[in-house]
């Protein structure tokens, strides 16, 4: 559609994509968008949990030498 034609139409007569699709289709599209957003969020949370688990496993499996190099000799009172 030409922008000059759209600009000349009054606000009430301007055709929008929502009007062309109809309420039912628009509702379905919004539901699909929410579903995809929820799936993406769940995947990101799962990825973060996996990274935290792997980090914990690496820390747990460190050798004495790696721990000594990382934390050093701090000479605590204990």
C-alpha positions as CSV (number, residue, x, y, z in Angstrom):
1,X,0.0,0.0,0.0
2,X,1.3,3.5,-0.8
3,X,2.0,5.7,2.2
4,X,0.3,8.6,0.5
5,X,-2.9,6.6,0.3
6,X,-2.7,5.5,3.9
7,X,-2.0,9.1,5.0
8,X,-5.1,10.4,3.2
9,X,-7.4,7.9,4.9
10,X,-9.0,8.9,8.2
11,X,-7.9,7.0,11.2
12,X,-11.1,5.0,11.3
13,X,-10.8,3.8,7.8
14,X,-7.1,2.9,7.9
15,X,-6.7,-0.8,7.4
16,X,-4.3,-2.5,9.9
17,X,-2.9,-6.0,9.9
18,X,-4.9,-6.8,13.0
19,X,-8.1,-5.8,11.2
20,X,-7.2,-7.9,8.1
21,X,-6.3,-11.0,10.1
22,X,-9.4,-11.0,12.3
23,X,-9.6,-11.5,16.1
24,X,-9.4,-15.3,16.1
25,X,-6.2,-15.5,14.1
26,X,-4.6,-12.6,16.0
27,X,-5.5,-14.4,19.3
28,X,-3.8,-17.6,18.0
29,X,-0.7,-15.7,17.0
30,X,-0.4,-14.0,20.4
31,X,-0.8,-17.4,22.1
32,X,1.9,-18.9,19.9
33,X,4.2,-16.0,20.7
34,X,3.7,-16.5,24.4
35,X,4.4,-20.2,24.0
36,X,7.6,-19.5,22.1
37,X,8.7,-17.0,24.7
38,X,8.0,-19.5,27.5
39,X,10.0,-22.2,25.7
40,X,12.9,-19.8,25.1
41,X,12.9,-18.8,28.8
42,X,12.8,-22.5,29.9
43,X,15.7,-23.3,27.6
44,X,17.7,-20.4,29.0
45,X,17.0,-21.5,32.6
46,X,18.0,-25.1,31.7
47,X,21.2,-23.9,30.1
48,X,22.1,-21.8,33.2
49,X,21.4,-24.8,35.5
50,X,23.6,-27.0,33.3
51,X,26.5,-24.5,33.4
52,X,26.2,-24.2,37.2
53,X,26.2,-28.0,37.5
54,X,29.3,-28.3,35.3
55,X,31.0,-25.5,37.3
56,X,30.3,-27.4,40.5
57,X,31.5,-30.7,39.1
58,X,34.8,-29.1,37.9
59,X,35.3,-27.6,41.4
60,X,34.6,-30.9,43.0
61,X,37.0,-32.8,40.8
62,X,40.0,-30.4,41.2
63,X,43.2,-31.9,42.3
64,X,45.0,-30.8,45.4
65,X,47.6,-28.9,43.3
66,X,44.8,-27.0,41.4
67,X,43.1,-26.1,44.7
68,X,46.4,-24.9,46.2
69,X,47.2,-22.8,43.1
70,X,43.7,-21.3,43.1
71,X,43.4,-20.5,46.8
72,X,47.1,-20.4,47.8
73,X,48.5,-20.5,51.2
74,X,46.4,-18.1,53.2
75,X,47.7,-19.0,56.6
76,X,44.4,-19.1,58.3
77,X,44.3,-19.6,62.1
78,X,42.5,-22.9,61.7
